[in-house]
Amino acid sequence: MDKKDFLKALEEIIAIAKTNGNQITKEEVLDYFQDIPLNDATEKLLFDTFDEAGIRIIGYEKDQTETEQEDESKDLIESEVLSFYEEELASIEIPEEEQKHILQAWLSGGGSKEQMIECFLPAVMEMAKKHKGKGVQYADLIQEGNIGLLEAVDSFAGQDEMEFLQYIAKAIEESMLNAIAVQRGSDSIGEQMAKKANRLDEASSHLAKELGREPKAEELAEYLSMTVKEIKEIMKISLDAISVMETEITTSES
């Protein structure tokens, strides 16, 4: 079973679990992946992957200490992100009149992209507040909103100011709503991993062209308005399933 088939198998069994109240038995999972020689470490990684996708594995209980550590880590990351944004917004407050000049200059083909992004950071935070309590952490909503903002600034091709503002607002909100939908399980785990990995790939390619070399994690974090820890967290999501496959290969060769 190659990586593509493995991800497809994950999607299929998650779909099955969703028809049964987002749960499935440990035995059913192991039977579905019977062609893969699973040791204890691989089994745990596989089950934890389902757990992260919101699927309960009946007969498997995640270590409580590990769960508490993960919760503490998420809280720490959120705290760091919010502190970062608060500091950023406090230091880059741009008067309304100046914002209009920045916007007009950008739409005319000039101006600073960085200043354009800075103009909309407060709007991202305000929009994130509207969607708090819908299953996605506030810091994650801000992160997703900023990604939508960056993509919208890069992709808008017109010159009309009102059209641009509506385009930006729609992109920010859609990015947040997509994150909420993913959290609720409307997207498959394979799609989740591909979407997040693609965003990092796009950012990496863009920076590589600008810098003339591969960007560092710190540079990716700055470009996407994230912390380095967040970058690593996103990478981990896309690498978890691949790690299962690498473990399979290692087990097969030994």
C-alpha positions as CSV (number, residue, x, y, z in Angstrom):
1,M,0.0,0.0,0.0
2,D,1.6,3.3,-1.1
3,K,1.0,6.7,0.5
4,K,-1.8,7.6,-1.9
5,D,-3.7,4.4,-1.2
6,F,-3.1,4.8,2.5
7,L,-4.6,8.3,2.6
8,K,-7.5,7.0,0.5
9,A,-8.0,4.2,3.0
10,L,-8.0,6.7,5.9
11,E,-10.7,8.8,4.1
12,E,-12.8,5.7,3.5
13,I,-12.8,4.4,7.0
14,I,-13.4,7.9,8.5
15,A,-16.4,8.2,6.2
16,I,-17.6,4.8,7.5
17,A,-17.1,6.1,11.1
18,K,-19.1,9.2,10.4
19,T,-22.1,7.2,9.4
20,N,-21.9,5.5,12.8
21,G,-21.9,8.7,15.0
22,N,-18.2,9.5,14.4
23,Q,-17.0,6.3,16.1
24,I,-15.6,2.9,15.1
25,T,-14.1,0.0,17.0
26,K,-10.4,-0.7,17.3
27,E,-10.9,-4.1,15.8
28,E,-12.6,-2.6,12.7
29,V,-9.7,-0.2,12.1
30,L,-7.1,-3.0,12.5
31,D,-9.0,-5.2,10.2
32,Y,-9.2,-2.4,7.5
33,F,-5.4,-2.0,7.7
34,Q,-4.6,-5.7,8.0
35,D,-2.2,-5.4,5.0
36,I,0.0,-3.1,7.0
37,P,2.3,-4.8,9.6
38,L,1.5,-2.6,12.6
39,N,3.7,-2.5,15.7
40,D,2.6,-0.8,19.0
41,A,4.1,2.6,18.0
42,T,2.4,2.5,14.5
43,E,-0.9,1.5,16.0
44,K,-0.8,4.4,18.4
45,L,0.1,6.9,15.6
46,L,-2.7,5.5,13.5
47,F,-5.3,5.7,16.3
48,D,-4.2,9.2,17.3
49,T,-4.6,10.3,13.7
50,F,-8.3,9.3,13.8
51,D,-8.6,11.0,17.2
52,E,-7.3,14.3,15.7
53,A,-9.9,13.9,12.9
54,G,-12.7,13.7,15.6
55,I,-13.3,10.0,15.3
56,R,-13.6,8.0,18.5
57,I,-11.9,4.6,18.5
58,I,-13.9,2.3,20.7
59,G,-11.5,0.1,22.7
60,Y,-8.6,2.6,22.5
61,E,-8.1,5.3,25.1
62,K,-5.5,8.0,24.6
63,D,-3.0,8.4,27.4
64,Q,-4.5,11.1,29.8
65,T,-1.1,12.6,30.5
66,E,-0.4,13.0,26.8
67,T,-3.8,14.6,26.3
68,E,-3.3,17.1,29.1
69,Q,0.2,18.0,27.6
70,E,-1.4,18.5,24.2
71,D,-4.1,20.8,25.7
72,E,-1.4,22.8,27.6
73,S,0.6,23.1,24.4
74,K,-2.4,24.4,22.4
75,D,-3.2,26.9,25.1
76,L,0.4,28.1,25.1
77,I,0.4,28.4,21.3
78,E,-2.8,30.4,21.4
79,S,-1.5,32.7,24.2
80,E,1.7,33.3,22.2
81,V,-0.3,34.1,19.0
82,L,-2.6,36.5,20.7
83,S,0.3,38.3,22.4
84,F,2.0,38.5,19.0
85,Y,-1.0,40.1,17.4
86,E,-1.7,42.5,20.2
87,E,1.9,43.7,20.1
88,E,1.7,43.9,16.3
89,L,-1.5,45.9,16.2
90,A,-0.3,48.2,19.0
91,S,2.9,49.1,17.0
92,I,1.4,49.4,13.5
93,E,-1.8,51.5,14.0
94,I,-2.3,53.3,10.7
95,P,-4.6,56.3,10.5
96,E,-7.7,55.9,8.4
97,E,-6.6,58.6,5.9
98,E,-3.2,56.9,5.5
99,Q,-4.9,53.6,4.9
100,K,-6.9,55.0,2.0
101,H,-3.7,56.3,0.4
102,I,-2.0,52.9,0.9
103,L,-5.1,51.1,-0.7
104,Q,-5.2,53.5,-3.6
105,A,-1.5,53.1,-4.3
106,W,-1.7,49.4,-4.2
107,L,-4.7,49.2,-6.6
108,S,-2.7,51.5,-8.9
109,G,0.1,49.0,-9.1
110,G,2.4,50.5,-6.5
111,G,2.6,50.8,-2.8
112,S,3.7,48.3,-0.2
113,K,2.2,44.9,0.2
114,E,3.4,44.8,3.8
115,Q,1.5,48.0,4.6
116,M,-1.6,46.6,2.8
117,I,-1.5,43.6,5.0
118,E,-1.1,45.7,8.2
119,C,-4.1,47.7,7.3
120,F,-6.3,44.7,7.4
121,L,-5.0,42.9,10.5
122,P,-7.5,44.6,12.9
123,A,-10.3,43.5,10.6
124,V,-9.1,39.9,10.7
125,M,-9.2,40.0,14.5
126,E,-12.6,41.5,14.6
127,M,-14.0,39.0,12.2
128,A,-12.4,36.2,14.3
129,K,-14.4,37.4,17.3
130,K,-17.6,36.8,15.4
131,H,-16.8,33.1,15.0
132,K,-15.5,32.4,18.5
133,G,-17.1,29.4,20.2
134,K,-17.8,27.6,16.9
135,G,-15.2,24.8,17.5
136,V,-12.0,26.5,16.4
137,Q,-9.7,28.4,18.8
138,Y,-9.6,32.2,18.5
139,A,-5.9,32.2,17.6
140,D,-6.5,29.6,14.9
141,L,-9.3,31.7,13.4
142,I,-7.0,34.7,13.3
143,Q,-4.3,32.5,11.6
144,E,-6.8,31.2,9.0
145,G,-8.1,34.7,8.4
146,N,-4.6,36.0,7.7
147,I,-3.9,33.2,5.3
148,G,-7.1,34.1,3.4
149,L,-6.1,37.8,3.5
150,L,-2.6,37.0,2.0
151,E,-4.1,34.9,-0.7
152,A,-6.7,37.5,-1.6
153,V,-4.2,40.3,-1.8
154,D,-2.1,38.2,-4.1
155,S,-5.0,37.1,-6.3
156,F,-7.1,40.2,-6.8
157,A,-6.7,41.6,-10.3
158,G,-9.0,44.6,-10.4
159,Q,-8.6,48.3,-9.5
160,D,-12.0,49.1,-8.0
161,E,-11.7,50.0,-4.3
162,M,-15.1,48.8,-3.1
163,E,-14.8,45.5,-5.1
164,F,-11.4,45.0,-3.5
165,L,-12.6,45.5,0.1
166,Q,-15.5,43.1,-0.5
167,Y,-13.2,40.6,-2.0
168,I,-10.8,40.8,1.0
169,A,-13.6,40.5,3.5
170,K,-15.1,37.5,1.7
171,A,-11.7,35.7,1.5
172,I,-11.0,36.3,5.2
173,E,-14.4,35.0,6.3
174,E,-14.4,32.0,4.0
175,S,-11.0,31.0,5.2
176,M,-12.3,31.0,8.8
177,L,-15.5,29.2,7.9
178,N,-13.5,26.5,6.1
179,A,-11.5,26.0,9.2
180,I,-14.6,25.6,11.3
181,A,-16.0,23.1,8.7
182,V,-12.8,21.1,8.8
183,Q,-13.0,21.0,12.6
184,R,-16.5,19.7,12.5
185,G,-15.4,16.9,10.2
186,S,-16.9,18.0,6.9
187,D,-13.6,17.6,5.1
188,S,-11.6,14.3,5.0
189,I,-8.3,14.0,6.8
190,G,-6.5,13.7,3.5
191,E,-8.0,16.9,2.3
192,Q,-7.1,18.7,5.5
193,M,-3.5,17.6,5.3
194,A,-3.3,18.5,1.6
195,K,-4.8,22.0,2.1
196,K,-2.5,23.0,4.9
197,A,0.6,21.5,3.3
198,N,-0.3,23.3,0.0
199,R,-0.5,26.7,1.8
200,L,3.0,26.1,3.3
201,D,4.3,25.0,-0.1
202,E,3.0,28.1,-1.8
203,A,4.5,30.3,0.8
204,S,7.8,28.5,0.6
205,S,7.9,28.8,-3.2
206,H,7.0,32.5,-3.1
207,L,9.7,33.2,-0.5
208,A,12.3,31.1,-2.3
209,K,11.9,33.2,-5.4
210,E,12.2,36.4,-3.4
211,L,15.2,35.3,-1.3
212,G,17.0,33.1,-3.9
213,R,17.1,30.2,-1.4
214,E,14.8,28.0,0.7
215,P,13.1,30.0,3.4
216,K,13.7,29.3,7.1
217,A,10.9,28.3,9.4
218,E,11.2,31.8,11.0
219,E,10.8,33.4,7.6
220,L,7.7,31.3,6.8
221,A,6.2,32.2,10.2
222,E,6.7,35.9,9.6
223,Y,5.3,35.7,6.0
224,L,2.2,33.9,7.1
225,S,1.9,36.0,10.4
226,M,2.3,32.9,12.5
227,T,4.7,31.6,15.2
228,V,7.4,29.1,14.4
229,K,5.5,26.6,16.6
230,E,2.4,27.0,14.4
231,I,4.4,26.3,11.3
232,K,5.6,23.1,12.8
233,E,2.1,22.2,14.0
234,I,0.8,22.5,10.4
235,M,3.7,20.4,9.1
236,K,3.0,17.8,11.7
237,I,-0.6,17.4,10.5
238,S,0.6,16.6,7.0
239,L,3.4,14.4,8.2
240,D,1.5,12.2,10.6
241,A,0.1,9.9,8.0
242,I,3.4,9.8,6.2
243,S,5.0,8.8,9.4
244,V,2.7,5.8,9.6
245,M,3.8,4.8,6.1
246,E,7.5,5.2,7.0
247,T,7.0,3.1,10.0
248,E,5.3,0.4,7.9
249,I,8.3,0.4,5.5
250,T,10.8,0.2,8.3
251,T,8.8,-2.7,9.9
252,S,8.6,-4.5,6.6
253,E,12.4,-4.2,6.0
254,S,13.4,-5.4,9.4
